Amino acid sequence: MACFAELGLSSWLVEQCRQLGLKQPTPVQVGCIPAILEGRDCLGCAKTGSGKTAAFVLPILQKLSEDPYGIFCLVLTPTRELAYQIAEQFRVLGKPLGLKDCIIVGGMDMVAQALELSRKPHVVIATPGRLADHLRSSSTFSIKKIRFLVLDEADRLLEQGCTDFTADLEAILEAVPAQRQTLLFSATLTDTLRELQGLATNQPFFWEAQAPVRTVEQLDQRYLLVPEKVKDAYLVHLIQGLQDEHEDWSIIIFTNTCKTCQILCMMLRKFSFPTVALHSMMKQKERFAALAKFKSSIYRILIATDVASRGLDIPTVQVVINHNTPGLPKIYIHRVGRTARAGRQGMAITLVTQYDIHLVHAIEEQIKKKLDEFSVEEAEVLQILTQVNVVRRECEIKLEATNFDEKKEINKRKQLILEGKDPDLEAKRKAELAKIRRKNRRFKEKVQQTLQRQAASRGCPPKAQPRSHAAPPTQGPA
Ligand SMILES: Nc1ncnc2c1ncn2[C@@H]1O[C@H](COP(=O)(O)OP(=O)(O)OP(=O)(O)O)[C@@H](O)[C@H]1O
């Protein structure tokens, strides 16, 4: 395996790596750094926690040291917390350069950001929405001369998920020069490869880690079949077990909505688990504070929505629990990638209800690996069931009293207005879409029932279970 110096990096950068404890480059670094130094665009696809950040930070710093000016590089990332993490890597590795960086993310003071931008930092790390706002409203800075454009978690930036970056990305792409080096990185690039290739046209170099499985080897991946109604009792039982078994334990729990995240956080605290929440309904300062408390192990459990599923690098995390089975395999890959990073061991446990078995199949097909069953003593779960349900209900009532839903609705409307959309029209469109989906689902169910009836009348055995180990969930103690 090559060493950092053999990749063409200058001695001061090699020394920085050594000081940081990076002894040998990882495969994605070996693959991408020389191509970037040659001046080529680069698309780097490698597993979670495999060192993709340094794969672009190191060559950019080298080029910056040869021709320092501001603004030299723009890095775009989907989440605010990730922007701070990337900035830290630039700062640490670029220390000898006296690197000036600037973080432009939503939820922070815009005037202070505008001032910082006008001081021509070498590197700007931004979320697309806030940077586009600055471009629309200010003429005190320019990204017309940037040498590097980086899209970290590039597939997320390009897909139209719950936060749609397309319009903001368009505004940004109009403001950057055509002559630039574009670097795109993610653990799941291949799904949006065609769109991404349109962005990187300068002798693009595509690097993908060759591996039979798309998740890391050191990750023990489990599923736990739970009846929907008793999910939270299983969760409490799981955490209790992990806490009893491990001295220095640290867990991230992923939920599907901000509200569930908030309720579960309140509930786990009632059970005296040191828990902090991270979701987009929190103020930015609270988000940073929560993350800092978790990183410093003051709190052992971080309960989060997918705002924390990409990129966050917290080496102490040993376990990831998916409170809901992710609807998309790619979300699963990023969530479970918050543990077992940089060669460490880790475990991911996905709670699977009777309605989610097909999602597990889709995940297994994508990652090219079967999940193993995680077994628990059902009798022990039964013992805490009533208590957990009562506490959860109390937390729900408490949260309702804070008008959480109303605040969420107002935030949503604000966001739509900012995106130039009519909130009422959007609501109507959504309701129509939901109606169509319901109709489709009913139709599918009817077809299924007819097929089963026909099979039964022909005397065929009922259709086999989709997977050998995914037996129907046990009749839980509901
Ligand atoms: N050459 C190296 N040797 C050892 N550790 C490294 C090396 N390069 C990076 N690391 C460490 O590996 C960890 C993961 O790196 P990084 O956050 O860049 O992963 P990633 O590939 O971007 O993951 P994700 O897809 O989840 O964003 C970091 O703590 C980083 O400091």
The ligand as a Tripos MOL2 file, in Angstrom:
@<TRIPOS>MOLECULE
LIG
   31    33     1     0     0
SMALL
NO_CHARGES

@<TRIPOS>ATOM
      1 N1         -5.6670    7.5170    6.2000 N.pl3     1 LIG1
      2 C1         -6.4000    7.4140    7.2910 C.ar      1 LIG1
      3 N2         -6.0160    6.5980    8.2960 N.ar      1 LIG1
      4 C2         -6.7440    6.4880    9.4350 C.ar      1 LIG1
      5 N3         -7.8860    7.1730    9.6590 N.ar      1 LIG1
      6 C3         -8.3130    7.9930    8.6930 C.ar      1 LIG1
      7 C4         -7.6010    8.1660    7.4740 C.ar      1 LIG1
      8 N4         -8.2630    9.0590    6.7140 N.ar      1 LIG1
      9 C5         -9.3370    9.4440    7.4250 C.ar      1 LIG1
     10 N5         -9.3740    8.8190    8.6230 N.ar      1 LIG1
     11 C6        -10.3900    8.9490    9.6810 C.3       1 LIG1
     12 O1        -11.5100    8.1450    9.3300 O.3       1 LIG1
     13 C7        -12.6920    8.7070    9.8590 C.3       1 LIG1
     14 C8        -13.7620    8.7230    8.7920 C.3       1 LIG1
     15 O2        -13.3990    9.5990    7.7590 O.3       1 LIG1
     16 P1        -14.4680   10.4410    6.9390 P.3       1 LIG1
     17 O3        -15.3760   11.1630    7.8820 O.co2     1 LIG1
     18 O4        -13.7500   11.2220    5.9360 O.co2     1 LIG1
     19 O5        -15.3190    9.2570    6.2690 O.3       1 LIG1
     20 P2        -16.2480    9.2840    4.9890 P.3       1 LIG1
     21 O6        -15.7110    8.3000    4.0300 O.co2     1 LIG1
     22 O7        -16.4270   10.6760    4.5120 O.co2     1 LIG1
     23 O8        -17.6090    8.7230    5.6220 O.3       1 LIG1
     24 P3        -19.1420    9.0680    5.2850 P.3       1 LIG1
     25 O9        -19.4760    8.3710    4.0090 O.co2     1 LIG1
     26 O10       -19.8840    8.5090    6.4430 O.co2     1 LIG1
     27 O11       -19.2290   10.5510    5.1780 O.co2     1 LIG1
     28 C9        -12.3390   10.0920   10.3700 C.3       1 LIG1
     29 O12       -12.2950   10.0690   11.7660 O.3       1 LIG1
     30 C10       -10.9530   10.3520    9.7900 C.3       1 LIG1
     31 O13       -10.1630   11.1550   10.6310 O.3       1 LIG1
@<TRIPOS>BOND
     1     1     2 1
     2     2     3 ar
     3     2     7 ar
     4     3     4 ar
     5     4     5 ar
     6     5     6 ar
     7     6     7 ar
     8     6    10 ar
     9     7     8 ar
    10     8     9 ar
    11     9    10 ar
    12    10    11 1
    13    11    12 1
    14    11    30 1
    15    12    13 1
    16    13    14 1
    17    13    28 1
    18    14    15 1
    19    15    16 1
    20    16    17 2
    21    16    18 1
    22    16    19 1
    23    19    20 1
    24    20    21 2
    25    20    22 1
    26    20    23 1
    27    23    24 1
    28    24    25 2
    29    24    26 1
    30    24    27 1
    31    28    29 1
    32    28    30 1
    33    30    31 1
@<TRIPOS>SUBSTRUCTURE
     1 LIG1         1 GROUP 0 **** ****
